[in-house]
Amino acid sequence: MKLLHNMNRIEAFSDGVFAFAATLMVVNFDINDNFQIDKSLGAGFLSFAVSFFVLVALWWLHYNFFRRSNYMDNWIIAINSILLFVALYYVFPLKTMVQSWMGEGGVNSMADLSYLFTLYGVGFLLIFTCYALMYYRAYKKSKSVQNSLVLFFYAKHFAIFVLVASISILFSILKIGMGFGFPGWIYFLIGPLCFWHSSWFNKKHPNIL
């Protein structure tokens, strides 16, 4: 007999992993013995803040997926597990990158910065590949025409994130524009590309989103 998947348990486990990631960030937040505010502490606080709100954003995207789809199978569980695994470690290279922008974190050469950008890009790519695949899987199994269009829109929406991350990784590996952080500035392409995609979709399928 085929057992139905319990979405509440999957969401609860996922929330637990996100909470654990937030806990790890707090544990790794360094404060000197005298609780004095200095440059190192300021860099640590800023990197913690950026990483925390990025984690919240990833949780919010995860939450929205489960609000938009009530379909669950072993494929989505597997992809969700990969997503949680990557998200758990994703915040740490991000913290190091923010600290490096403030002159902290042990990034001493262009090679180190290139490696950091590549590591950040791979994590970003894997996370949004998982989101895109989860939406695409739910889209393929959806029995509602309107809901399937919404799911397909978000599958393509997050595919844009994957495309931009791939370009950034390529520039990082080739060490192009590392002096002014060009692989990082590439991520600003996400905004106009997503806006164009949303506008095109709304013209083709009005009153769906």
C-alpha positions as CSV (number, residue, x, y, z in Angstrom):
1,M,0.0,0.0,0.0
2,K,1.4,3.4,-1.0
3,L,1.5,5.8,1.9
4,L,0.7,9.5,1.5
5,H,3.4,12.0,2.4
6,N,2.8,14.1,5.4
7,M,3.7,17.7,4.4
8,N,3.5,19.0,7.9
9,R,6.4,16.8,9.0
10,I,8.4,17.8,6.0
11,E,7.8,21.5,6.7
12,A,8.6,21.0,10.4
13,F,11.9,19.3,9.6
14,S,12.8,22.0,7.2
15,D,12.0,24.7,9.7
16,G,14.2,22.9,12.2
17,V,17.1,22.9,9.8
18,F,16.7,26.7,9.2
19,A,16.6,27.3,12.9
20,F,19.7,25.2,13.4
21,A,21.5,27.3,10.7
22,A,20.5,30.5,12.6
23,T,21.8,28.9,15.8
24,L,25.2,28.1,14.2
25,M,25.5,31.7,13.1
26,V,25.0,32.9,16.7
27,V,27.5,30.4,18.0
28,N,30.1,31.6,15.5
29,F,29.5,35.3,16.3
30,D,32.7,36.5,18.0
31,I,32.7,39.1,20.8
32,N,35.9,40.1,22.5
33,D,36.4,39.7,26.3
34,N,35.6,43.3,27.2
35,F,32.6,43.6,24.9
36,Q,34.2,46.5,23.2
37,I,33.0,47.7,19.8
38,D,35.9,47.7,17.3
39,K,36.4,47.1,13.6
40,S,36.6,43.4,13.9
41,L,33.4,43.3,16.0
42,G,31.7,45.6,13.6
43,A,32.6,43.4,10.6
44,G,31.4,40.3,12.6
45,F,28.1,42.0,13.4
46,L,27.5,43.1,9.8
47,S,28.4,39.7,8.4
48,F,26.0,38.1,10.9
49,A,23.2,40.5,10.0
50,V,23.6,39.9,6.3
51,S,23.8,36.1,6.7
52,F,20.8,36.1,9.0
53,F,18.5,38.0,6.7
54,V,19.7,36.0,3.7
55,L,18.7,32.9,5.7
56,V,15.3,34.4,6.5
57,A,14.8,35.2,2.8
58,L,15.6,31.6,1.9
59,W,13.2,30.4,4.5
60,W,10.5,32.7,3.1
61,L,11.0,31.3,-0.4
62,H,10.7,27.8,1.0
63,Y,7.6,28.8,2.9
64,N,6.0,30.2,-0.2
65,F,6.6,27.0,-2.2
66,F,4.6,25.0,0.3
67,R,1.8,27.6,0.2
68,R,1.6,27.5,-3.6
69,S,1.7,23.7,-3.9
70,N,0.2,20.9,-2.0
71,Y,1.9,18.2,-4.0
72,M,4.6,16.1,-2.4
73,D,6.5,13.0,-3.6
74,N,9.9,11.4,-3.1
75,W,11.6,13.6,-5.7
76,I,10.5,16.8,-4.0
77,I,11.6,15.4,-0.6
78,A,15.0,14.6,-2.1
79,I,15.5,18.0,-3.7
80,N,14.3,19.7,-0.5
81,S,16.9,17.7,1.4
82,I,19.6,19.0,-0.9
83,L,18.3,22.5,-0.5
84,L,18.5,22.3,3.3
85,F,22.0,20.8,3.2
86,V,23.3,23.6,1.0
87,A,21.5,26.4,2.9
88,L,23.0,25.1,6.2
89,Y,26.5,25.8,4.9
90,Y,25.7,28.7,2.5
91,V,25.7,31.4,5.1
92,F,29.3,30.8,6.1
93,P,31.1,31.7,2.8
94,L,28.7,34.7,2.7
95,K,29.8,35.8,6.2
96,T,33.5,35.5,5.1
97,M,32.7,37.6,1.9
98,V,31.1,40.4,3.9
99,Q,34.0,40.4,6.3
100,S,36.5,40.6,3.5
101,W,34.8,43.7,2.1
102,M,35.5,45.3,5.5
103,G,39.1,44.2,5.6
104,E,38.5,41.2,7.8
105,G,38.2,37.5,7.3
106,G,41.6,36.4,6.0
107,V,41.1,37.1,2.2
108,N,44.7,38.1,1.3
109,S,44.8,37.7,-2.5
110,M,42.8,37.8,-5.7
111,A,43.1,34.0,-5.8
112,D,41.4,33.9,-2.3
113,L,38.7,36.3,-3.5
114,S,38.1,34.4,-6.7
115,Y,37.7,31.2,-4.7
116,L,35.3,32.9,-2.3
117,F,33.2,34.3,-5.2
118,T,33.2,30.8,-6.8
119,L,32.2,29.1,-3.5
120,Y,29.4,31.7,-3.0
121,G,28.2,31.3,-6.6
122,V,28.1,27.5,-6.4
123,G,26.0,27.7,-3.2
124,F,23.7,30.3,-4.7
125,L,23.4,28.2,-7.9
126,L,22.6,25.0,-6.0
127,I,20.0,26.6,-3.8
128,F,18.0,28.2,-6.6
129,T,18.4,25.1,-8.8
130,C,16.6,23.2,-6.0
131,Y,13.9,25.8,-5.9
132,A,13.5,25.7,-9.7
133,L,13.3,21.9,-9.7
134,M,10.8,21.8,-6.9
135,Y,8.5,24.2,-8.7
136,Y,9.0,22.3,-12.0
137,R,8.2,19.0,-10.4
138,A,5.1,20.4,-8.7
139,Y,4.1,22.0,-12.1
140,K,4.4,18.7,-13.9
141,K,2.1,17.0,-11.3
142,S,-0.4,19.8,-10.9
143,K,-4.0,19.0,-12.1
144,S,-5.1,22.7,-12.0
145,V,-4.4,24.7,-15.1
146,Q,-4.2,28.0,-13.3
147,N,-2.0,26.6,-10.5
148,S,0.2,24.9,-13.0
149,L,0.9,28.2,-14.8
150,V,1.8,29.8,-11.5
151,L,4.2,26.9,-10.6
152,F,5.7,27.0,-14.1
153,F,6.3,30.8,-13.8
154,Y,8.2,30.3,-10.6
155,A,10.2,27.5,-12.0
156,K,11.4,29.8,-14.8
157,H,11.7,32.7,-12.3
158,F,14.3,30.8,-10.2
159,A,16.0,29.5,-13.4
160,I,17.0,33.1,-14.0
161,F,18.8,33.1,-10.6
162,V,20.6,29.9,-11.7
163,L,21.6,31.5,-15.1
164,V,23.0,34.6,-13.4
165,A,24.9,32.6,-10.8
166,S,26.5,30.5,-13.6
167,I,27.7,33.7,-15.3
168,S,29.2,34.9,-12.0
169,I,30.9,31.6,-11.4
170,L,32.5,31.7,-14.9
171,F,33.8,35.3,-14.3
172,S,35.1,34.2,-10.9
173,I,37.0,31.2,-12.3
174,L,38.5,33.3,-15.1
175,K,39.3,36.1,-12.5
176,I,37.7,38.8,-14.6
177,G,37.1,42.1,-12.8
178,M,38.1,40.8,-9.5
179,G,39.6,44.1,-8.5
180,F,36.2,45.7,-8.2
181,G,34.1,42.6,-7.4
182,F,32.6,42.3,-10.9
183,P,31.4,38.7,-10.2
184,G,29.3,40.1,-7.3
185,W,27.9,43.0,-9.3
186,I,26.6,40.5,-11.9
187,Y,23.9,39.4,-9.4
188,F,22.2,42.8,-10.0
189,L,21.1,41.4,-13.4
190,I,18.5,39.3,-11.5
191,G,16.3,42.4,-10.9
192,P,15.8,43.5,-14.5
193,L,15.7,40.0,-15.9
194,C,13.0,38.9,-13.4
195,F,11.1,42.1,-14.1
196,W,11.2,41.4,-17.8
197,H,10.1,37.8,-17.3
198,S,7.2,38.9,-15.0
199,S,6.0,41.5,-17.5
200,W,6.2,39.1,-20.4
201,F,4.3,36.4,-18.4
202,N,1.6,38.9,-17.3
203,K,1.0,40.0,-20.9
204,K,0.7,36.3,-22.0
205,H,-1.3,35.1,-19.0
206,P,-3.1,38.1,-17.4
207,N,-4.7,37.8,-14.0
208,I,-2.8,34.6,-13.1
209,L,-0.2,35.9,-10.7
